[in-house]
């Protein structure tokens, strides 16, 4: 419940409450992809609202791409997403969320990036290229991580990742992210990335550019990820509770 400037209570409408409750169940996994929602009359009775309110709520859920409605058949959940804790890395977060995903290390090599060098005063980087593959659906993401080629990371191309994990490798090198920024856009797949991701050249993927820094502002990791838009979405919250 929110309050106006005049401190009068403002309540959600019946339609908003129904949208909130059904979307909550979908995001929480109570209703999963492919599940059919109860019929309109059943929802109306359960939530003590009119069928018109139910239809309006279902229309909003469809607009949010959480369900699809087939005339004469019913409404079905299409959302299969769960929140991912990025602090533990994509592969670990996906696995913990119930996805059968494995990371494939493509290569590790020295690299340069003039923009990052100017920004952070780092002359050389280590590029770690990885592919995320769902055992059932195939590749779902491709990423290139740039790390400062200094200290314990200088010989990373020769010795490889710690426990096959970039997160563990950064921790072993004493690099811990304290803050960062992320930019989201779309990018058509090139012939090279399309081949890796087993898609068509020119197909649009989400492009996430994420830069993490330590408590002193030093570079920890700069990673570019190409993400299957059918499997990933980004949710931003703001304001206070």
C-alpha positions as CSV (number, residue, x, y, z in Angstrom):
1,X,0.0,0.0,0.0
2,X,1.2,3.5,-0.9
3,X,0.3,6.9,0.4
4,X,-0.3,10.2,-1.3
5,X,1.1,13.5,-0.4
6,X,-2.1,14.0,1.6
7,X,-1.3,10.8,3.5
8,X,-4.4,9.0,2.2
9,X,-4.0,5.3,1.6
10,X,-4.1,4.2,-2.0
11,X,-4.9,0.5,-2.7
12,X,-4.2,-1.6,-5.7
13,X,-7.1,-2.4,-8.0
14,X,-8.5,-5.9,-8.1
15,X,-7.0,-6.3,-11.6
16,X,-3.6,-5.2,-10.4
17,X,-3.7,-7.6,-7.4
18,X,-4.5,-10.4,-9.8
19,X,-1.7,-9.5,-12.1
20,X,0.7,-9.3,-9.2
21,X,-0.3,-12.6,-7.7
22,X,-0.2,-14.6,-11.0
23,X,3.1,-13.0,-12.1
24,X,4.6,-13.7,-8.6
25,X,3.6,-17.4,-9.0
26,X,5.2,-17.5,-12.5
27,X,8.5,-15.9,-11.4
28,X,8.6,-18.1,-8.3
29,X,8.2,-21.3,-10.4
30,X,4.9,-22.2,-8.8
31,X,3.5,-21.9,-12.4
32,X,6.1,-23.1,-14.8
33,X,6.6,-23.0,-18.6
34,X,3.8,-25.0,-20.4
35,X,1.4,-25.0,-17.4
36,X,-2.1,-24.0,-18.3
37,X,-3.8,-21.4,-16.1
38,X,-7.2,-22.1,-14.5
39,X,-10.1,-21.1,-16.7
40,X,-11.5,-17.5,-16.5
41,X,-14.5,-18.5,-14.5
42,X,-12.3,-20.4,-12.0
43,X,-9.9,-17.5,-11.6
44,X,-12.9,-15.1,-11.2
45,X,-14.3,-17.3,-8.4
46,X,-11.0,-17.9,-6.7
47,X,-10.0,-14.2,-6.6
48,X,-13.6,-12.9,-6.2
49,X,-13.4,-10.7,-9.3
50,X,-15.4,-10.4,-12.5
51,X,-14.5,-12.3,-15.6
52,X,-13.8,-8.9,-17.3
53,X,-11.2,-8.2,-14.6
54,X,-9.7,-11.7,-15.3
55,X,-9.5,-11.0,-19.0
56,X,-7.8,-7.6,-18.4
57,X,-5.3,-9.2,-16.1
58,X,-4.5,-12.0,-18.5
59,X,-4.0,-9.4,-21.3
60,X,-1.5,-7.6,-19.1
61,X,0.4,-10.9,-18.4
62,X,0.5,-11.6,-22.1
63,X,1.9,-8.1,-22.8
64,X,4.6,-8.9,-20.3
65,X,5.3,-12.1,-22.2
66,X,4.6,-14.3,-19.2
67,X,1.7,-16.2,-20.8
68,X,0.1,-16.8,-24.2
69,X,-3.6,-17.2,-24.7
70,X,-5.2,-19.5,-27.3
71,X,-8.8,-18.7,-28.1
72,X,-11.1,-21.5,-27.1
73,X,-8.2,-23.4,-25.4
74,X,-6.9,-21.3,-22.6
75,X,-3.8,-19.5,-21.3
76,X,-0.4,-21.1,-20.9
77,X,2.8,-20.0,-19.1
78,X,5.6,-19.1,-21.6
79,X,8.1,-17.6,-19.1
80,X,10.9,-19.9,-18.1
81,X,13.2,-17.5,-16.5
82,X,14.6,-17.3,-13.0
83,X,16.7,-14.7,-11.3
84,X,20.5,-15.3,-11.7
85,X,23.0,-14.3,-9.1
86,X,25.8,-12.8,-11.2
87,X,28.2,-12.7,-8.3
88,X,28.9,-16.4,-8.7
89,X,29.2,-16.4,-12.5
90,X,26.8,-17.3,-15.3
91,X,27.5,-21.1,-15.3
92,X,27.1,-21.5,-11.5
93,X,24.0,-19.3,-11.4
94,X,22.4,-21.2,-14.3
95,X,23.2,-24.6,-12.7
96,X,21.9,-23.5,-9.3
97,X,18.7,-22.4,-11.0
98,X,18.0,-25.8,-12.4
99,X,19.3,-25.5,-15.9
100,X,21.5,-28.2,-17.3
101,X,24.2,-25.8,-18.7
102,X,27.9,-26.4,-19.1
103,X,30.6,-23.9,-19.9
104,X,33.0,-24.7,-22.8
105,X,36.3,-23.0,-22.7
106,X,37.2,-22.0,-26.3
107,X,40.6,-20.3,-25.7
108,X,42.8,-18.1,-23.5
109,X,45.2,-15.7,-25.0
110,X,46.9,-12.3,-24.6
111,X,44.9,-9.3,-26.1
112,X,44.9,-5.6,-26.3
113,X,42.0,-3.0,-25.9
114,X,42.9,0.6,-26.4
115,X,39.8,2.0,-24.7
116,X,40.3,-0.1,-21.6
117,X,44.0,0.6,-21.5
118,X,43.3,4.4,-21.5
119,X,40.6,4.0,-18.9
120,X,42.4,1.8,-16.5
121,X,46.1,2.2,-17.3
122,X,46.5,-1.5,-18.2
123,X,48.7,-2.2,-21.1
124,X,47.8,-5.8,-21.8
125,X,44.9,-8.2,-21.1
126,X,44.1,-11.8,-21.0
127,X,41.1,-12.8,-23.1
128,X,39.0,-15.8,-22.0
129,X,36.5,-16.9,-24.5
130,X,33.7,-19.3,-23.4
131,X,30.5,-20.8,-24.7
132,X,27.5,-21.7,-22.5
133,X,25.6,-24.8,-23.8
134,X,22.3,-26.1,-22.6
135,X,22.5,-29.9,-23.0
136,X,19.0,-30.0,-24.4
137,X,18.7,-26.7,-26.4
138,X,22.3,-26.1,-27.5
139,X,24.4,-22.9,-27.1
140,X,22.7,-20.1,-25.2
141,X,25.5,-17.6,-24.8
142,X,29.0,-16.6,-25.9
143,X,31.3,-14.4,-23.9
144,X,34.7,-12.8,-24.0
145,X,36.2,-11.8,-20.7
146,X,39.2,-9.4,-20.6
147,X,41.3,-9.5,-17.4
148,X,44.4,-7.4,-16.6
149,X,47.5,-9.5,-17.7
150,X,49.4,-8.7,-14.5
151,X,50.4,-10.5,-11.3
152,X,49.1,-14.1,-11.1
153,X,47.1,-13.6,-14.2
154,X,50.1,-12.8,-16.5
155,X,50.7,-16.5,-17.3
156,X,47.0,-17.5,-17.4
157,X,47.2,-18.6,-21.1
158,X,49.9,-21.2,-20.1
159,X,48.4,-22.6,-16.9
160,X,44.7,-22.3,-17.5
161,X,41.8,-21.5,-15.1
162,X,41.7,-22.5,-11.5
163,X,39.2,-25.4,-11.2
164,X,38.0,-24.5,-14.7
165,X,36.3,-21.5,-13.2
166,X,36.9,-17.8,-14.0
167,X,35.3,-16.8,-10.8
168,X,37.7,-19.0,-8.8
169,X,40.6,-17.7,-10.9
170,X,39.9,-14.1,-10.1
171,X,39.5,-14.9,-6.4
172,X,42.8,-16.8,-6.4
173,X,44.5,-13.7,-7.9
174,X,43.0,-11.5,-5.2
175,X,40.7,-9.7,-7.5
176,X,37.3,-9.0,-6.1
177,X,34.6,-6.8,-7.6
178,X,33.4,-4.0,-5.4
179,X,31.3,-2.1,-8.0
180,X,30.7,-2.0,-11.7
181,X,28.4,-1.1,-14.5
182,X,26.6,-2.9,-17.3
183,X,25.2,-1.8,-20.6
184,X,22.6,-3.8,-22.5
185,X,22.0,-3.6,-26.2
186,X,21.4,-5.9,-29.2
187,X,23.9,-7.1,-31.8
188,X,23.5,-9.1,-35.0
189,X,25.6,-12.3,-35.0
190,X,28.6,-12.3,-37.3
191,X,29.5,-15.3,-39.4
192,X,31.9,-16.3,-36.6
193,X,29.6,-15.9,-33.6
194,X,26.7,-17.4,-35.6
195,X,28.8,-20.5,-36.2
196,X,29.7,-20.8,-32.5
197,X,26.1,-20.3,-31.4
198,X,24.7,-22.5,-34.1
199,X,22.4,-19.8,-35.3
200,X,21.9,-17.7,-38.5
201,X,24.2,-14.9,-39.3
202,X,22.5,-11.6,-38.6
203,X,20.2,-13.0,-35.9
204,X,19.8,-10.5,-33.1
205,X,21.2,-11.5,-29.7
206,X,21.3,-9.5,-26.5
207,X,24.7,-7.9,-25.9
208,X,25.7,-7.3,-22.3
209,X,28.9,-5.3,-21.7
210,X,29.8,-5.5,-18.0
211,X,32.8,-3.8,-16.3
212,X,33.7,-4.8,-12.7
213,X,36.2,-2.8,-10.6
214,X,37.8,-3.3,-7.2
215,X,37.5,-1.0,-4.1
216,X,40.3,1.2,-5.5
217,X,38.8,1.5,-9.0
218,X,41.1,-0.9,-10.6
219,X,39.9,-3.2,-13.3
220,X,38.8,-6.7,-12.3
221,X,37.0,-7.9,-15.4
222,X,35.4,-6.5,-18.6
223,X,33.1,-9.1,-20.2
224,X,31.1,-8.9,-23.4
225,X,28.3,-11.5,-23.5
226,X,26.0,-12.4,-26.4
227,X,22.9,-13.9,-24.9
228,X,20.0,-15.8,-26.5
229,X,17.0,-13.3,-26.1
230,X,14.7,-16.3,-25.8
231,X,16.5,-17.4,-22.7
232,X,17.6,-14.2,-21.0
233,X,16.0,-10.9,-20.0
234,X,17.1,-8.1,-17.7
235,X,15.0,-6.7,-14.9
236,X,15.8,-3.3,-13.3
237,X,14.3,-2.2,-10.0
238,X,14.5,1.3,-8.6
239,X,13.2,3.4,-5.7
240,X,12.7,2.5,-2.1
241,X,10.3,0.0,-0.6
